[in-house]
Every structure is written in structure tokens, then in C-alpha cells.
Amino acid sequence: MCREKRTVVVGYGDVGKNIVAELRNADMDFVVIDKNEDVLKGAGFEYVVGDGSSEEVLKEAGVESAPTIIIALNIDTDAVFATLVARNLNPDAIILTRANAPICDKIYKAGADYVASLSIVVGQMVAKLAVMEQKEDVVMLYEGIEIEKYHVKKGSPFAGMTLEKLDLRSKVGCTVIGIEKGGETITDLHGKTVIEEESILAIIGSREHIRKFEEYENTLSKSKETVIIEKIGEFFR
């Protein structure tokens, strides 16, 4: 079967599934390639079972006429080869490739237009944050996702807490991607990283998650008794 003028997604792992969800939300036509037919059966979209770096499989999925090709394979060497083959089959397509390790140069040389590497994405986010004017507190990365600057003032409930204890991911859905202190920006964060007074946190999340983050700060600032009274009061509104 020939799939013409459709976005081709190569790889249906965790990243591929998120990409497909976005394509579905945007009501775009697409076809997925993956070796594991079990994860594709009953998914409700067209797919091709096979090796995403195989020329024959890519042709079957319609890569030769696809306007966009998204390569989301788990193994970087496979991603490089799939990018190379896809570019040879379709010189005019926009190719976006995911990378796990710092081998972006190889993937670009293979023909990708854009390489999404976690370390690079975080670096871009923090760079955007660093060049913001002082009056700006929020950067819109793309639709629905923002970075917010949060100033940890003296007496803040966050001061002295570790990222592990703060646990923003499970509490409100946000993630700390960088901390600026004394003109130095730190992106190599871990659970034991301590949040200090007068530092600036770079928080990434949806608008709703950031709103919950702000509410979380207010909650920590209040006594347990005050929080309980406010919750009870909500039942009478």
C-alpha cells in the first residue's frame, strides 16, 4: 500500500507514542513504522511493521513522498542510518531525528534538518532564560509549554530544600531544569541539589502546571491548620 503525502513516524517507543498523540491532536495524517507489531495492533492508525532503517520498509511507508519524517528510534546508530536512508529516498522532506547521546553532528551529516537531544534542548531552554529581559518572567517554548523564572527569596519555603524533597514532578507536574545563583547557571541537577535563597529556578511545564506550582509555594508557606481550614471552607462555597 502506498502512503503519499503523510508524515512518517519511525519508532513507536515512549517518544514515538508522545509524537503520535500530538499528531492525532492536530488531526494530521501519518503512518508509523515499528518492529513490534504487538504495540501497533489496535492502535487506530496506519502502520508498517519492520526495521525503520530498511529502505524497503521506508518505501512501503511512503517516505519518498512524505513532507515530514520523524525518526524516534531508541538506538542512535539506527537513527543515523535511518536518517541517511530517508534523506536519500526523499531529498525534499523535513527530517527530525531524536538522539540519546551527543552524536548530533553525525545525524546532521546523515541529512537531518533538526536533531532533538535532551542535553541540547535543556541547553536551549536555559539559554533562552538567560537572555530574557529582567522584566520578563515567562518564555513560551512552543504551544502549551513554558519556562518560568522563580526567584527564591529570603524566607521562601523552598530555601534549603533539595530537589528530591521538593518533588515538583509528582506534586504539580513541573520540572526544575536549571538554577541560577550569583551569575552562574547550573543545569547538572540531581535529587540532592539544594535550593538556596536568592537563587533563580528555571521551571518548565504547562501553564496549568506552573499555576499549580505557584499554589504549591503558597501552601508550603501556610501552617497546617490554615490549610485544613481553607480546605473545609471550600465545601461551603
C-alpha positions in Angstrom: 0.0 0.0 0.0 1.3 3.4 -0.9 1.0 6.2 1.7 1.5 9.5 0.0 1.9 13.0 1.5 1.7 11.7 5.1 4.1 12.3 8.0 6.1 9.2 8.7 7.0 8.4 12.3 9.8 5.9 12.6 9.8 4.2 16.0 6.9 3.7 18.4 8.6 3.7 21.8 7.9 6.2 24.6 9.0 9.2 22.4 7.2 7.9 19.4 3.9 7.5 21.3 4.1 11.0 22.5 4.7 12.2 18.9 1.7 10.2 17.6 -0.5 11.7 20.4 0.4 15.2 19.2 -0.2 14.3 15.6 -3.6 12.9 16.4 -4.5 16.0 18.4 -3.5 18.1 15.4 -5.6 15.9 13.1 -2.7 15.2 10.9 -2.3 12.2 8.5 0.6 9.9 9.5 1.9 6.4 9.3 4.1 4.7 11.9 7.0 2.2 11.4 8.0 -0.2 14.2 9.4 -3.7 14.5 6.9 -4.7 17.3 3.6 -5.4 15.7 2.0 -6.1 19.2 2.3 -2.4 20.2 0.7 -1.3 16.9 -2.2 -3.6 16.7 -5.5 -1.9 17.6 -3.8 1.5 18.0 -6.2 3.0 15.5 -3.7 4.3 12.9 -1.9 3.0 9.8 1.4 1.4 10.3 4.1 -0.7 8.7 5.9 -3.5 10.6 9.6 -3.6 10.1 13.0 -2.1 10.6 12.9 1.7 10.4 16.3 1.8 8.8 15.4 -0.5 6.0 15.0 1.1 2.6 12.2 -1.3 1.6 10.2 -0.6 4.8 10.7 3.1 4.5 9.4 3.0 0.9 6.4 1.0 1.9 5.5 3.6 4.5 5.6 6.3 1.8 8.8 8.1 2.8 9.6 9.1 -0.8 6.6 11.5 -0.9 6.3 12.3 2.9 6.6 16.1 3.6 7.9 15.3 7.1 9.8 12.3 8.6 10.2 12.0 12.3 12.8 9.4 13.5 12.3 8.4 17.1 14.4 5.3 17.4 16.0 4.2 20.8 19.4 3.3 19.3 21.4 6.2 18.0 23.3 4.1 15.3 19.9 3.0 14.0 18.8 6.7 14.0 21.8 7.7 12.0 21.3 5.0 9.4 17.5 5.6 9.2 18.1 9.3 8.6 20.7 8.6 5.9 18.4 6.2 4.0 15.3 8.5 4.4 17.3 11.5 3.1 18.4 9.5 0.1 14.9 8.5 -0.6 13.4 12.0 -0.1 15.8 14.9 -0.6 13.0 17.5 0.0 11.5 16.2 3.2 11.9 17.8 6.6 13.6 15.2 8.8 13.5 15.4 12.6 15.6 12.9 14.4 15.8 12.1 18.1 19.3 11.5 19.7 20.1 9.9 23.0 23.8 10.5 23.0 25.9 13.6 21.9 26.2 12.4 18.3 24.2 15.2 16.7 26.9 16.1 14.2 26.7 12.6 12.7 22.9 12.8 12.4 23.1 16.2 10.8 25.6 14.9 8.3 23.3 12.0 7.6 20.7 14.5 6.5 18.5 15.6 9.4 17.1 19.1 9.5 16.7 19.1 13.2 18.1 16.8 15.9 16.4 16.7 19.3 18.8 15.8 22.0 17.9 16.1 25.7 21.1 17.9 26.6 20.7 20.3 23.7 17.1 21.0 24.4 17.8 21.8 28.1 20.7 24.0 27.0 18.5 25.9 24.6 15.9 26.3 27.4 18.4 27.7 29.8 20.0 29.9 27.2 16.6 31.4 26.4 16.1 32.0 30.1 19.5 33.7 30.5 18.9 36.2 27.7 15.4 37.2 28.9 15.0 40.8 29.9 14.7 41.3 33.6 11.0 42.3 33.4 10.1 39.0 31.6 9.3 36.1 33.8 8.0 33.5 31.3 9.3 32.1 28.0 6.9 30.3 25.6 8.9 27.4 24.1 6.0 26.1 22.0 2.3 25.9 22.3 1.3 24.8 25.8 4.8 24.6 27.3 6.5 27.4 29.1 9.6 28.1 31.2 9.1 30.3 34.2 11.7 32.1 36.3 11.1 31.8 40.1 13.1 33.9 42.5 13.7 32.0 45.7 13.5 35.0 48.1 14.8 35.1 51.7 12.3 33.1 53.9 10.9 31.2 50.9 9.6 27.7 51.9 11.7 26.3 49.1 15.0 27.6 50.5 17.1 24.8 52.0 15.1 22.0 50.4 16.6 19.5 48.0 15.0 18.9 44.6 14.2 15.4 45.8 12.3 16.7 48.8 10.6 19.4 46.8 9.5 16.7 44.3 7.8 19.1 41.9 7.3 16.4 39.2 4.8 14.4 41.2 3.4 17.3 43.3 2.5 19.7 40.5 3.9 18.3 37.2 6.7 20.9 36.7 10.4 20.2 36.5 13.4 22.3 37.5 15.8 22.4 34.5 18.3 25.0 35.8 19.3 27.0 38.8 21.0 30.4 38.6 22.9 31.7 41.5 25.4 34.6 41.6 25.5 34.8 37.8 26.3 31.1 37.4 23.7 28.8 35.8 23.7 25.1 36.9 22.0 22.5 34.6 23.7 19.4 36.0 21.0 18.8 38.7 20.2 15.8 40.8 18.0 14.9 43.8 20.4 16.1 46.4 20.8 19.6 44.8 19.9 22.1 47.5 17.8 25.2 46.6 19.4 28.3 48.1 18.0 31.7 49.0 18.4 34.4 46.3 18.7 31.8 43.6 16.5 31.7 40.4 14.9 28.4 39.4 14.0 27.7 35.8 10.7 25.8 35.9 9.3 24.0 32.8 5.7 22.9 32.5 2.3 23.6 31.0 0.5 26.8 32.1 -1.7 24.7 34.3 1.3 23.0 36.0 3.0 26.4 36.6 -0.2 27.7 38.2 -0.2 24.6 40.5 3.5 25.3 41.3 2.6 28.8 42.4 -0.2 27.4 44.6 2.2 24.8 46.0 4.5 27.6 47.1 1.7 29.3 48.9 0.6 26.1 50.5 4.0 25.4 51.9 4.1 29.0 53.3 1.0 28.4 55.4 0.6 26.4 58.6 -1.1 23.0 58.5 -4.0 24.4 60.5 -4.6 27.2 57.9 -4.5 24.8 55.0 -7.1 22.5 56.7 -9.4 25.4 57.5 -9.2 26.7 53.9 -10.0 23.2 52.5 -13.0 22.9 54.8 -14.1 26.3 53.8 -14.2 25.3 50.1 -17.1 22.9 50.9 -19.3 25.9 51.9 -18.6 28.0 48.7 
